[in-house]
Structure formats: structure tokens, C-alpha cells
């Protein structure tokens, strides 16, 4: 079995972790009702940021990779002509990405974002610093391969050189509330504390939007793809790096307005399933509150029921299964119960088989 899927149920208290251009929590209509949503991009960004901060396996996504490469080349060779360095770096990056904004103006960023590991940036900068003729393929040991676990996990695209794209080894779904969501409006003000002010009271009035709920998301790891695209899989540090990545995928959520609320709690359920065919669970029929209120307990029961139905439908699609979490009823998942450390260790063992 080549896939392992993590299913996570999280209570997300009153918060606005991921908002749209109007400042409203992201949302979508599913099963005929409005649901709260955390985009897959925001979840991947949160996991990647946490992983890279703790592992020091860093990468840079930027619209100004040429400038970053040129600056590093000048550090390597201070005698290099800055304009020549900028031109050489721009030529190298342009061979990877198309300039969506047309011709660049001097001192302006291209407007086209791309993603390189620090190792790849260093390789490019060394070539610029020494004046070596280098094409974009020379940045990589082979097409589609990288030393960055983040890039290998989430994939990247080079619009001008698609044969160098890295296919994602980890698929991340949006997190969706399992029930109808309500967007709340909070009226707030800031107080004018100037004792000499002609008018006391509020110096500013405004509104902010928030929501809350129980959210479901899934993460599927393609073991063979990860082994194909990540050169670090055979390194001595591979286990430690993978542990940090799996922990980040379990724990990390977006950080919008995180200091204005208390948005993070331990997951209700983390279910790890080995699968032949990648499958998630859905909550197309919205969960209703329990008899004592709250969506947590009925959401946990619904997830357990869906797993049981999936096993009855095709037991051969599933292999090892482990469940951890803070909710009651983990014994109903037909899985070995453990703590989060047990989940992380089992997932990393599975990847490194």
C-alpha cells in the first residue's frame, strides 16, 4: 500500500484563522449549508513554516529570486559587478518562470513567484559569482528532485520549464466545518487616552468577523513519490526531519488573528490509515449538535461510522490504522489507540520502509 492518510478532527474556537479579501473567515457551501473553511494553501504554509523553523531545512518562495541570488553572489564575490550579477541571476530565474507581468523594470520584482531551496539558491549564486555558464537544469541533481523536504512534500511548478517541476508527495485538503457555520460580527473600538483630548471615548470604531466549529481535514502521503523526489530520504537526518514534518501536519493551523483569540486546541481525533486508494471522509450531511450541545461528540461518532462503512465496503483497501486524540470513543475506530507520539513514529516508520 503506497498511501497513508491522516484524518484530523479539530475544534476551532471563536477565531478568524484564514480570511478572504474582505476580512471575513473563508467559507464554502457544502451539502446545501454554509461551512467554515481553512484553505489547503494556508494549512500547508503553516506546516511548512513550523517545519522549517524547527528543522533549519529552509527554502524561499519569492517573486524576487533573481535579486536574492544576485545578493548572495555578491557576498561570495564582492568584486563582482552588481549589474552583471543581477542580469545573470535574472536570466537564470527567467528560464524557470514566466514573467506574468511582462517586461521587468529595473529595481522591480517580476511578479512571478517561484520556490527554491537554500541549497539550490547557493548553487545558482555560486555560478553567478564565478561567471560559470549554467542552465536552469544545472540547479538540480536531476529533474523533479530536491533536497528540501518542504518542496518535495508540497510540490512546485516552473512555468517556463515544466520538465523540472516537482510533483507533490503530500496532498492536503482544506479544513471544512462538519456543520453549518455562523459568521459572527464583533464590534470593537480603541480608546483615545489623551487626557487633553477635546472629545474622550473611542478614537476608532470598527468591526471584525469570526467563526467557530469542528473542522475536518485530511493529509495523504504518497510514499513512493516522496522517495522519488526527496534526496534527503537516505540521509542520517531523514527520521528527525520527517518527525518534525508529520508533527507540523497534525498540529499546525493558519495563524490569522491568533493573538486576538485562543484558536488552538488539541485535536479531537487523529486517525492514520494505510490505504491502497487514497480516500478521505466527508460530512456532506451537516452534523447536528449533541443533546448537551456542541458538535464534537457527534462529529467523532460520524467519523467512526464512516470508517466502519468504508471497511465494510472494501476492507482490502486498508492496512495499518492508529487513532489518537482527546475525544471519547476512540475505541470505535477499529484501530490501535495511541498518543500523538505513537502516530508520528508509526507514520515515519511507514515512510522509511
N, C-alpha and C positions, 0 to 999 in steps of 0.2 A: 504493500500500500504506500503510495507516494505522497499522500496529502495528510496533514494534521490540522484540524480546525479547532480553534479556541472560541467558545461561545461565552460571552460575558453579559451578565445582567447587573446593571448598576443603578442604584438610587442616586439621582442627581437633585439635591435640594434646590430651593429658590436661587436662581442664578441666570447668567447670560454668558455662557462659555463660548458660544460661536454665533456671531450676529451677522446680519446682512448689511447692505449699504445704507439702510435707514436706522441701524442700531437695534433692530428687532431680532429676537432669537430666531435662528433659522428653523424652518418648518416645512412640512410637506403633507399633502393629503394622501392617506393610505387607508384602505378599507372604508372610504367614504367619510372619514373624520380627520380633523387636523391633528398632526403629530408634531412633537418637538423633534428636532434633528441636530446632530453634530456631524458635520461633513467628514467624509473619509480623509480629505486633504488635511483638515485641522487635526484629526486624530494622528495621522502619520507624522505630521510636523511636530506634535507634542512628543510622540515616542522617539522620533529621531533626535530631537533636541536633548531629551533626557539621556538617551543612549550615548550620544557624542560627548556630552558634558562629563559623563562618568567614565567613559572608556578612553577618551582622548583620541579616538579614531574619527578624525574630523573631516568634513567636506564643506564645500562652499557652493551655494546656488546663488547666482547673481546675474544681473544684466550687464555687469562691468567686469567680466572675467578677463578681458583683454587688459584693462587697467591694472587689475590685481597681478596678473602675470608680469606685466611690464615693471611694476614697482618691485616685485621680487627679483627680477632680472637685474635691476639697478643695484639692489642690495648685494647680489652676487658679484657684479662687475660695476663698481662705482664709476669707472671710466667710460662706460657705455653712453652713447648719445641718447638722451631721453626720447627724442622724436623718432629715432631709428628703432628703439626698443618698443615704443608704442605701436609703430607701424607693423613690426614683425609679430608682436603679440596679437594685434587686431587681425592680421592675415591668418594666423593660426586658428583663432577662435571663429572667424568668419567661415572657415572651411568646415566647421562643425554645425553652426547655427545660421539660419537665415535672418537677416535684419528685417524684422517685421515693420519697422518704422521707416524703411527706405534708407537713403544715404545718411551716415552718421555725420554730425558736425563736430568740429574739433572741441574736445573737452566734454562732449556729451556722451551719455551711455547709449547703448544700441537699442534698448527697449526689448531685446530678446533675451530671455533668461535661459541659462543653462547650468549644468551641475558637474563639478569635477571634485575629485578627492584632493587632499593636500599633496599626496604623492604625485598625482597627475599634474597639478599646478607646478610642483617643484621640477618635474621633468620638462615641462614646457618652458619654465623660466630659465632653466639651465641651457636649453637650446638657444633661447633668445640671447642670453648673456654671452654665449660663446660664438654666436653667429652661425650656428650649425643649421644646415638646410633640413628641415623636419616637416613632415606632413602630419595631419591630424591622427592618422593611424599609428604614428610612432609614439603617441602618448600612452598607448595601451599594449600590454603584452600580447593580446590577441583581441579581435573584435568581440564586443559584448561582455568582456571580462573586466573586473575591477578589484582593487584591494580594499575598497570601502564597503563595510557591511551594510551601511545605510543605503547606498546606491544599489547594491546587489539585492537588498530586500525590497525596495520600493520602485526600482527601475528608473530609467531615464531615456529621453529621446533627443537625438541630434537631427534636426530637420534637414540640414544640408548634407548629412552623411548618415543615412539611416542604417547602413550596414554596421555601424559602430554602436547602435542602440543597445542598451542593457535591458533585457526582459525582467520584469519584477518577479521575485521569488516568493513574495508575501503579498497576499491580497487582503485588503482591509475594507470592510463595509462601512457605510455611515452608521452612526448610532441613532436609532429611532425610538421614540417613546412607545411603549407597548399599549398605550391607552390614549384616549382623547386628551389633547393638551390644551391648556388655557394660557394665553399670553397676558400677564399682569402688567399694569402700568403703575410705576412708582413716582409720585410727585416729590421733588426734593428742592431744597434751597440752600444757599450759602449765606451766612450771616455777615453783615458789614460790622466789623469790630472797631472801626474808627470812632473813638469817643467824641470827636468833634464833628462827626457827620451831621449834615442838616436833617437827614432822614435816617433813622435807625431801622433795624429789622433786616430783611433779606436784601442781599446785594445781587443775587442772581436766583432766578426761578427756572426749573426745568423738569423734564420727565425722562424716565428710563424704563425700558421694558425687560421683563424677566419671565421665566417659566420654571417648571419643576416636573419631576416624574421619575419613572423607572424606564431605563433605556436598555435596549438590546443591541449588541454589535457582534460581529464575527471577524476572525482573523484566520486565514488559511495559509499554511506554509507548504510550499512545493519543494520537497527535499532535493530532488534531482536537479531542479533549476538552480537552487542555491549552490549546489556543488559545482554546477557548470560555470556560474558567473562570479563566484567569490573566491579569489585566490587565497584568502585567509583561512579557508576551511581546514587546511592541513597544518596550520601554524600551531605552535605551543599555546598561543593565547586564544585559540578558537573557542574553547569551552567558556572561558571567562567572558569573552565578548558576546557569545550567544546568550549566556545567562542574563547579561545586562539588557540585551535587546528584548528577550522574552518578558522580563520583568517590566520593562517600559511599555510593552504592548498590553500587558494586563492592567497596569496601574494608571498610565498617563492618559489624561483627557485634556482638551484645549484649556486655555488659561484666560479667556476673556472675562474681565471684571472680577478676577479671582480674589482680589483684595477687598472688594466691596461686599462679598458674600462668603459663605462657608460651603463651597461646592463639592468638596471631595470626601467621599466615604468609602470604606472597604466594600468590594463587590459582594453582592448577594450570592452570586454563583459564578464560578469559572469552571466550565466543562471542556475538557480536552478530549477530542475524538480522533483516532486514526481512521482515515477514510480512503476508499479506492476512488470514488467520485466525490468531488467537492460538493458538500451540501451545507446549507445554513438552515435555521429555523425561522419561521415567520409568525407575526402576530397580526395577520390581516384582519381578523376579527378582534376589535379592541377589547382589552381586558377591563373588567368592571371591578370596582372597589370591593374589598372583602367585607364581611359582616361588621367588623370593627373599624372599617375604613382602611385606606391605604391600598396600594397596588402591588406591594412587594410579594406577599404570600401567594395571591392568585397568579402572579407572573411566574413565580418559581414552579407552581403546580402545572401551569400551561406548558412551560418549557420541558418539564419532566414527561408530561403526556405526549408531547411532540416527539421526544426521543424514543419513547416506547413505541409509538406508531411507526416511526422510521425503522426501528429494529424488526418489527413485525413485517413490514413491507419488504425489507431486504437486509437481513442480518449479516449477510456476507459482505456488505459494503463497509462494515465497521470492524475495527480491530480493537486495540487497547483503548480504554476510556478511564479517565480520572475526573473526580469532581471535588472542588474546594469552594469555600465561601462562608459567609456569615449567616445565611438563611437556614431555617429549619427545613427538613425534608430532603437533604442531600442523598439519603439512602434510597430515594425513589428514582434515582437516575440510572440504575443498573450499571454503576461504575464504582471503581475503587475510590473511597473517600480519603482525602489527604489535606495537607495545608498548601499554601501557595508555593513554599519551597519544594514540596513534592511534585507539584505541577511543573515548575521550572526545570527541575532536574530531569524529569521524565521526558519533557519536550526536547531538551538539549541532547539527552541520550539518544532519542529517536533520530534527531537530525544527524548525529555523528555516527550512526550505524554504518 
